[in-house]
């Protein structure tokens, strides 16, 4: 599809489009502007992590529907204008004290056309304790045009303290960060008309995340056609506050044991921004069977 010339789209609208596009899937529920990327948007060696918490067995892992090396590639478009590509990638690592860890990376980059006037090279990463699927560390490295931002969130799961800059925040019994919350949703059973709820830590605050299971729909993508659950996430500072999403956000997850995120769409005043699955690399077989997927309680299921 031919791209619209720069003169046909205002600079302000284009910037808003690219920011929304970069964040549409990764922000998942908050639809924050998810951009980061150590200059070229490459994944480097991770930090040394200590998971501690001797009360959790290293042999009992939280059931997940994805394996080491799963890679999902998306085309991001505003209206019918392709703006770039986004990749979600998982890998298995081990903490310094021998605990299995999921490393999840989001890489987003603008295409050659958009990069001429608003380059984006993005990397978001989270490291999640594989025993109960709670985050240990989250990093954001943002490069958008002239804007740069580097942030780190750390999770002391023994003392239940979340750190961001100088802030120290008490954590609830179950917590996720902005990336792991999206993957946590993949582990949950979906029932039409019901909600999945979890607390999310972001930039020193705790937010209430509610994902409503709205419908089953057929979704066509470059990676295939999928029967999928349509989910609407909402993010609030408390139960009575307004939804913080910028526009209405919808996610579609495949109705199978993989629970693949096949599409995401946000409807905003500037138009709809869509991330649609283009390529799947399955990776290793998950270490736990889909039949033992975690129940609605937050406790790990027995292997």
C-alpha positions as CSV (number, residue, x, y, z in Angstrom):
1,X,0.0,0.0,0.0
2,X,1.5,3.4,-1.0
3,X,2.2,5.7,2.0
4,X,0.7,9.1,2.4
5,X,3.1,11.9,1.7
6,X,4.4,13.9,4.7
7,X,2.4,17.0,3.6
8,X,-0.8,15.0,3.9
9,X,-0.4,14.4,7.6
10,X,0.3,17.2,10.1
11,X,3.5,16.8,12.1
12,X,1.6,16.8,15.3
13,X,-0.8,14.1,14.2
14,X,2.0,12.0,12.9
15,X,3.9,12.2,16.2
16,X,0.8,11.2,18.1
17,X,0.2,8.4,15.7
18,X,3.6,6.9,16.1
19,X,3.6,7.2,19.9
20,X,0.2,5.4,20.1
21,X,1.3,2.8,17.6
22,X,4.5,2.0,19.5
23,X,2.5,1.5,22.6
24,X,-0.7,-0.1,21.5
25,X,0.1,-3.7,22.3
26,X,2.9,-3.5,24.9
27,X,1.2,-1.0,27.1
28,X,-1.6,-3.5,26.8
29,X,-3.9,-2.0,29.4
30,X,-2.6,1.4,30.3
31,X,-1.8,2.3,26.6
32,X,1.1,4.3,27.9
33,X,3.6,5.4,25.2
34,X,5.9,2.4,25.1
35,X,9.0,3.3,23.5
36,X,12.6,2.5,24.4
37,X,15.5,1.0,22.7
38,X,19.2,1.1,23.4
39,X,19.7,3.2,20.3
40,X,19.2,0.4,17.8
41,X,16.5,-1.5,19.7
42,X,18.7,-4.6,20.4
43,X,18.5,-6.9,23.4
44,X,21.7,-7.0,25.4
45,X,23.0,-9.1,28.3
46,X,20.6,-8.7,31.3
47,X,21.5,-7.5,34.8
48,X,22.4,-9.8,37.6
49,X,19.3,-10.6,39.5
50,X,18.6,-12.2,42.9
51,X,15.2,-13.8,43.4
52,X,15.6,-15.0,47.0
53,X,12.3,-16.2,48.6
54,X,13.4,-19.6,49.8
55,X,9.7,-20.4,50.6
56,X,9.2,-21.0,46.8
57,X,10.4,-24.3,45.3
58,X,12.5,-24.0,42.2
59,X,10.8,-27.1,40.8
60,X,7.3,-25.7,40.9
61,X,6.8,-23.2,38.1
62,X,3.8,-21.1,37.3
63,X,2.1,-22.6,34.2
64,X,2.6,-20.4,31.1
65,X,1.4,-21.0,27.5
66,X,4.7,-19.9,25.9
67,X,8.2,-21.4,25.7
68,X,11.8,-20.2,25.6
69,X,12.3,-18.3,22.4
70,X,8.7,-17.5,21.4
71,X,8.9,-14.5,19.1
72,X,5.8,-12.6,17.8
73,X,6.2,-9.9,15.1
74,X,3.5,-7.3,14.5
75,X,2.8,-4.7,11.9
76,X,1.6,-1.4,13.4
77,X,-0.7,0.9,11.4
78,X,-2.6,4.1,11.9
79,X,-5.8,3.9,9.8
80,X,-4.3,2.3,6.7
81,X,-0.8,3.8,7.0
82,X,1.9,1.3,8.1
83,X,4.2,3.0,10.6
84,X,6.5,0.3,11.8
85,X,7.0,-3.1,13.4
86,X,6.9,-4.5,16.9
87,X,8.4,-7.7,18.3
88,X,7.7,-9.5,21.5
89,X,10.3,-12.1,22.5
90,X,10.6,-14.4,25.5
91,X,13.7,-16.3,26.8
92,X,14.6,-18.3,29.9
93,X,17.4,-17.2,32.2
94,X,18.6,-18.0,35.7
95,X,19.1,-15.6,38.6
96,X,22.3,-15.4,40.5
97,X,20.8,-17.6,43.1
98,X,19.7,-20.3,40.7
99,X,16.0,-19.3,40.2
100,X,14.5,-19.7,36.7
101,X,13.4,-16.4,35.2
102,X,11.4,-15.4,32.2
103,X,13.0,-12.5,30.3
104,X,10.4,-10.7,28.1
105,X,11.4,-8.0,25.6
106,X,9.4,-5.7,23.5
107,X,11.2,-4.0,20.5
108,X,9.4,-1.4,18.4
109,X,10.8,0.5,15.5
110,X,9.5,3.0,13.0
111,X,9.8,2.1,9.3
112,X,12.0,4.0,6.8
113,X,9.2,6.3,5.8
114,X,8.2,7.4,9.3
115,X,11.8,7.5,10.5
116,X,12.6,10.3,8.1
117,X,10.6,12.7,10.3
118,X,10.0,10.9,13.6
119,X,12.4,7.9,14.2
120,X,11.5,5.4,16.9
121,X,13.8,2.7,18.3
122,X,12.3,1.0,21.3
123,X,13.1,-1.6,23.9
124,X,11.1,-2.5,27.0
125,X,12.2,-5.5,29.1
126,X,11.0,-7.3,32.2
127,X,12.5,-10.2,34.2
128,X,9.8,-12.4,35.9
129,X,10.3,-15.0,38.6
130,X,9.1,-18.2,36.8
131,X,7.9,-19.7,40.1
132,X,4.9,-17.3,40.6
133,X,5.1,-15.0,37.6
134,X,5.8,-11.8,39.4
135,X,8.4,-9.3,38.1
136,X,11.9,-8.8,39.6
137,X,13.0,-5.9,37.3
138,X,11.5,-3.7,34.5
139,X,13.5,-1.5,32.2
140,X,12.5,1.2,29.7
141,X,14.9,2.8,27.3
142,X,13.0,5.4,25.1
143,X,14.3,7.0,21.9
144,X,11.6,9.0,20.1
145,X,12.7,11.7,17.8
146,X,14.7,14.0,20.1
147,X,13.1,12.5,23.2
148,X,15.1,10.1,25.3
149,X,14.2,8.4,28.6
150,X,15.7,5.6,30.6
151,X,13.9,4.2,33.6
152,X,14.2,1.2,35.9
153,X,11.7,-0.4,38.3
154,X,12.9,-3.0,40.8
155,X,10.7,-5.4,42.8
156,X,11.8,-6.6,46.2
157,X,9.3,-9.5,46.5
158,X,10.6,-10.6,49.9
159,X,9.9,-7.3,51.5
160,X,7.1,-6.4,49.0
161,X,8.6,-3.1,48.0
162,X,8.6,-1.6,44.5
163,X,11.3,1.0,43.6
164,X,11.2,3.7,40.9
165,X,13.7,6.5,41.1
166,X,13.6,7.7,44.7
167,X,10.1,6.3,45.4
168,X,9.6,3.2,47.6
169,X,6.0,1.7,47.3
170,X,4.5,-1.1,49.3
171,X,3.4,-3.9,46.9
172,X,0.2,-6.0,47.1
173,X,0.3,-9.8,47.4
174,X,0.2,-10.1,43.6
175,X,1.7,-7.5,41.3
176,X,2.7,-7.1,37.7
177,X,4.5,-4.4,35.7
178,X,3.3,-3.0,32.4
179,X,4.8,-5.8,30.2
180,X,4.3,-8.8,32.6
181,X,0.7,-7.8,33.1
182,X,0.0,-8.5,29.4
183,X,1.7,-11.9,29.6
184,X,0.0,-12.7,32.9
185,X,-3.3,-12.2,31.1
186,X,-2.2,-15.0,28.7
187,X,-2.0,-17.4,31.6
188,X,-5.6,-16.9,32.8
189,X,-8.7,-18.8,31.9
190,X,-11.2,-16.7,29.9
191,X,-15.0,-16.8,30.4
192,X,-17.3,-14.6,28.5
193,X,-18.8,-11.9,30.6
194,X,-16.2,-12.1,33.3
195,X,-13.2,-10.0,34.3
196,X,-9.6,-10.7,35.0
197,X,-8.2,-8.4,37.7
198,X,-4.7,-7.7,38.9
199,X,-2.7,-4.9,40.5
200,X,0.0,-3.2,38.3
201,X,3.0,-1.2,39.5
202,X,4.2,1.6,37.2
203,X,6.4,4.6,38.0
204,X,6.0,4.4,41.7
205,X,2.2,3.9,41.7
206,X,-0.2,0.9,42.1
207,X,-3.0,0.7,39.5
208,X,-6.1,-1.5,39.3
209,X,-6.2,-3.4,36.1
210,X,-9.5,-4.9,34.9
211,X,-9.7,-6.9,31.7
212,X,-13.3,-7.7,30.6
213,X,-13.9,-10.7,28.3
214,X,-16.3,-9.3,25.8
215,X,-16.8,-11.7,23.0
216,X,-15.4,-14.4,20.6
217,X,-14.5,-13.2,17.1
218,X,-12.6,-14.4,14.1
219,X,-9.5,-12.4,13.4
220,X,-7.6,-12.4,10.1
221,X,-3.8,-11.6,10.2
222,X,-0.8,-12.2,8.0
223,X,0.1,-15.1,10.4
224,X,-3.3,-16.8,9.8
225,X,-6.9,-16.6,10.8
226,X,-7.7,-17.2,14.5
227,X,-10.8,-17.8,16.6
228,X,-10.1,-15.3,19.4
229,X,-11.4,-13.7,22.6
230,X,-12.0,-10.0,22.5
231,X,-10.8,-8.3,25.7
232,X,-11.2,-4.7,26.9
233,X,-8.6,-3.7,29.5
234,X,-9.2,-0.7,31.8
235,X,-6.7,0.8,34.1
236,X,-7.6,2.9,37.2
237,X,-5.9,4.4,40.2
238,X,-8.7,3.0,42.3
239,X,-12.0,1.3,41.7
240,X,-14.0,4.5,41.3
241,X,-11.4,6.5,39.2
242,X,-11.7,7.0,35.4
243,X,-10.0,4.7,33.0
244,X,-6.5,6.0,32.2
245,X,-6.4,4.5,28.7
246,X,-6.0,7.0,25.9
247,X,-9.0,6.0,23.9
248,X,-10.7,2.6,24.0
249,X,-8.3,-0.3,23.9
250,X,-9.2,-3.8,22.7
251,X,-7.1,-7.0,22.6
252,X,-7.7,-10.3,20.9
253,X,-6.2,-13.5,22.2
254,X,-6.4,-16.8,20.3
255,X,-9.0,-19.2,21.7
256,X,-6.5,-22.1,22.1
257,X,-3.9,-23.3,24.5
258,X,-1.3,-20.8,23.2
259,X,-3.5,-17.7,24.0
260,X,-1.6,-15.8,21.4
261,X,-2.1,-12.0,21.3
262,X,-3.1,-11.8,17.6
263,X,-4.3,-8.2,17.4
264,X,-4.7,-5.0,19.4
265,X,-6.6,-1.9,18.5
266,X,-7.0,1.5,20.2
267,X,-9.7,3.9,19.1
268,X,-8.7,7.5,19.5
269,X,-9.7,10.9,18.2
270,X,-6.9,10.7,15.7
271,X,-8.2,7.4,14.4
272,X,-7.6,3.7,15.1
273,X,-4.1,2.4,15.7
274,X,-3.8,-1.4,15.1
275,X,-1.1,-3.9,15.9
276,X,-1.7,-7.1,13.8
277,X,0.3,-10.4,14.1
278,X,2.5,-11.0,11.1
279,X,4.9,-13.8,12.1
280,X,5.1,-16.5,14.8
281,X,8.3,-18.3,16.0
282,X,6.9,-20.9,18.5
283,X,10.1,-21.4,20.6
284,X,10.5,-24.4,22.9
285,X,7.5,-26.3,24.2
286,X,6.2,-24.8,27.5
287,X,7.4,-26.6,30.6
288,X,3.9,-27.0,31.9
289,X,0.9,-28.3,30.1
290,X,-2.0,-26.0,29.1
291,X,-4.4,-28.2,31.0
292,X,-2.7,-27.1,34.3
293,X,-3.0,-23.4,33.4
294,X,-3.1,-21.3,36.6
295,X,-6.5,-21.0,38.2
296,X,-8.1,-17.7,39.0
297,X,-6.4,-17.7,42.3
298,X,-2.8,-16.3,42.2
299,X,-1.1,-19.4,43.5
300,X,1.1,-21.5,41.2
301,X,-0.4,-24.7,40.1
302,X,1.3,-28.0,41.0
303,X,3.5,-29.3,38.1
